[in-house]
């Protein structure tokens, strides 16, 4: 019984982690039923109603239930991979044109295996832009990485 409860709680929390983003903040019957309420309980309940009935997916597909797919998805949490923990290895790999940290960053961006070598080549060619000084921050490097990807025809599909 504990396993069933734990699994249900885990699924509910996982669903709540994206309760407002897909389809918009007003999407689904759960949001309609609990409109105006706040707090963890309300968000979990709305997420469970939306998830178990599938109405948010239906609403996004047909543009009903207060759902829309027009806006860009957002994420306000911390990055799942802390870029600053691999920044030293990343700088070494970018300078050399390959390595595990460079590959890990490519994977973090969701770059397909067939484009990872190209990602490494682009980053290597732009080492000076990525690391203009020894006191560059990991956020600066990450921002420059994203900017370089946006400018590249192949890599632009991986960033918004």
N, C-alpha and C positions, 0 to 999 in steps of 0.2 A: 504494500500500500504506500509506503514511503517513497518507493521508486516512482510510482505512478504520479503521486503528488509533486515530487521533485521535477519530474519530466514536464508535467503540466505547467508548473511555475516557471521553469526555464523557457519553455515555448512562449509563454505569455510575456515574459520579460524581453525575450528576443523580438517578439512582434512589436512590443511597445517602443523599442529602440528606433523604429522607423514609422511610428503611428501617424505622424503628421506629414511626413514628406511625400510619400507616393500618393498621387491624386490630389494633393493639396490638403490644407488644414481642415477643410469642411467635408472631407470625403468619407462616405459610408454611413450606414445606419447607426453604428455605434456612436459616431460623432453627432448624428442628429438626435439620438435618444439622450445623450449626456451633454448637449450643448450648454455652454455657460459654466460647466463644472471644471474644476482643476484638481490637480494632485495625482499622485501615483495610482490610487485606486480607480479614479475616473478614466485615466489614460489606459490602464490595463484592461478595464472593462470594455471600453470602446474598441480597443485593439482586438480583444477576444471576440466581440460581436462581429467586427469586420472580417476577422480572419476565419472564424468558423462558418460563417454564412457565405463567404466569397463575394459579398455584395460590393466591396470596394473595387475588386478586380473587374467585376461586371460594370460598375459605374465608370471606371477609367476607360474600359473598352467602348462603351456606348455614350459616354459623356453625361451620365445620369448620377443620381445620388449625391449631388454636390461635388462630384469629382471632375478633375480636369488634368490633362497631361501637358498643358501649355507651358507651365513654369518649369524652370530648371530645378532639379533636385538639389538639396543642400544637406550638409552634415555639419553640425555644430560641436561635435565631440572632438576628442583628441585623436590624432592619427593612430591607426592600429600598429604601425611600425614607427618607432621613434627615430626619425631621420638623423637627429643629432647623435644618436648612439653609433651610427655607422659612418659619420662624416669623415673621419680620418682614413678609414679603409676606402671609402668612396673616392676621396681625393687621390689616393695612391693609384687606385684602379683606373680612374679617369686619365691620370697622367700616363699610365702604361697602356691604356687602350683596352683593358679587359681585366676580369677578375670576379670573384664571388660577390663583393659588395656592389659592383656595377650591375651585375646580373640581378642581385636582390632588389635593387632600386627599380630596374626594368620590370621585374615581376610585381613589385608594389604598385606600379602604374598600370598593371594589367597588359603590358606589351606582349603580344603574341611571340612565341618562340622564333618564328621566322623573321621577326623585326628586331630582335634583341641585339644582334651584331650591328645593325644599322644604328640603333640607339647608342651603343658604345662608341661607334665611329663619330657620331655627331657630338657626343659629350667630349670625346678626346680632342676633336678638332677645335672645340671651344673651351679648352681648359682655362685659358687666361680670363675669359669672361665669367666662368664659374668660380674661379678662385683668384680674384684680382689682388688680394692681399692676404697676409697671414692671419688677420683678425676678422675675416669674413665669417658671418654667422651661418649656421646650418639653414636658417630660414631664408637668408639671402641666396644660398646655393640652391635650395629647393625652388625658390621663386624663379631664379635664372634657368634652372632645368626645365621648368614648366614653360617659360617664355621661349626657350630654344625649341622645345617640342612643338609649340604652336606655330613656329615659323617653318617647320619641316613638313613637307607634303605627306610623308609616310607616318610621322609621329603625331601629327595634329589630330588625328582621329582618336587618340588616347587621352586627350585633355579637352576640357570644355572652355 
